[in-house]
Amino acid sequence: MPGGKFDFMYTEVYFYLAATPVISLYILMPVPFLEYIFIDYHSSTPKYLQLANAIIEAVRNNKLSKNDTLPSINELNYNFELSRDTAEKAYKHLKATGILGSVPGKGYYIKNTESVPKYKVFLLFNKLSAHKKIIYDALVTGLNDQAAIDFYIYNNDFSLFKKFLENADEDYTHYVIIGHFIEGGEKAAEIINKLPKEKLILLDNLIGGIEGEYAAVYEDFEKDISGALEEALPQLSKYNTIKLAFPKGSYFPQDIVQGFLTFCTQYAFNYSIVNKLQTEAINSGEVFITLREDDVVTLVERILSETNLQVGQDVGVISYNETPLKKIILNGLTTISSDFQKMGEVTARCILNNQRVHEAIPFHLKLRSSL
């Protein structure tokens, strides 16, 4: 634990004196507050939320009770190496939920133990991205302050994924996991199967080999891409070749490739899988499907700087995963995308209603001028 030793916190004691008003007197009382607080510097959960969640957990476990006073902002700053803004934000968050109260000049105290969130969620994402933020925001909004969330990101690294899950506390009410890996993913089921299935929600990717009855809110990658391209068939018909940018060592599921091949074969399009978009030839009559955000930037830059082709007429561009910026690029990029807002909302519903359903999230085609 960073910082110095802190073994005391202020407790308010009331003395009732005859013919006098109630007098509030603060005295030092020994309370082992340090043992309730842990800041995980590997967690993607903001430190202010980690502090707030630690206090919530202490209340939930009856380690802190109604009217117990908490350390001052300065004491938190000193003992946990937190900035003043971080400590203030944690206390303001708890005040907004109704758990903390404050008395000017005296500090903060536990105001209401009944406002403590009912759920404690372990949330594990493979990476940060614009569409992952949509999921996160929708999940948090859907839970409506009824859950404390510990948020981790493993960057598609299986060893880090394994470490986070094996070190996770057992007192979480739910484990919400997105599983995408560059390598090692074949062992993911072995790790996930150690979790209580009634607490498990698989998100985005339906990993094979998971036993028992659990919840899943997922994309059907093979069916989704095939169906979306079929919907875009009138626009695709002016092109002769479709190229899928699928880099080697990608964490994207191979189901996407299979769905792409199924569509191209069924409708007699020439096709290719492009591993390196930086050197791929760009010709008239071709449509490019990009999965990664970096690749769509590379493709657009190359079309504009290296060719005289007109996007949407001579060459087509389809980008995977809808984000707000794609409505603007090239007067609008055509996208094929899961409904990430709904994904977060359904996940929140599964937590609040203790549902163990398997629900495939709708996949949409957004036709714009790039096709």
Sequence and secondary structure as in RCSB ss.txt:
>XXXX:A:sequence
MPGGKFDFMYTEVYFYLAATPVISLYILMPVPFLEYIFIDYHSSTPKYLQLANAIIEAVRNNKLSKNDTLPSINE
LNYNFELSRDTAEKAYKHLKATGILGSVPGKGYYIKNTESVPKYKVFLLFNKLSAHKKIIYDALVTGLNDQAAID
FYIYNNDFSLFKKFLENADEDYTHYVIIGHFIEGGEKAAEIINKLPKEKLILLDNLIGGIEGEYAAVYEDFEKDI
SGALEEALPQLSKYNTIKLAFPKGSYFPQDIVQGFLTFCTQYAFNYSIVNKLQTEAINSGEVFITLREDDVVTLV
ERILSETNLQVGQDVGVISYNETPLKKIILNGLTTISSDFQKMGEVTARCILNNQRVHEAIPFHLKLRSSL
>XXXX:A:secstr
  S    EEEEEEEE  TTS  EEEEEEEE  GGGG    TT  S HHHHHHHHHHHHHHTTSS TT B   HHH
HHHHH   HHHHHHHHHHHHHTTSEEEETTTEEEE  GGGS SEEEEEEES   HHHHHHHHHHHHHHTTSEEEE
EEE TTBHHHHHHHHHTS TT SEEEEE   SB GGGHHHHHTTS GGGEEEEES  TT  SS EEEE  HHHHH
HHHHHHTHHHHTT SEEEEE  TT  S HHHHHHHHHHHHHTT EEEEES GGG    TTEEEEE SHHHHHHHH
HHHHHH    BTTTEEEEEES  GGGGTGGG  EEEEE HHHHHHHHHHHHHTT   EEE  EEEE  TT 
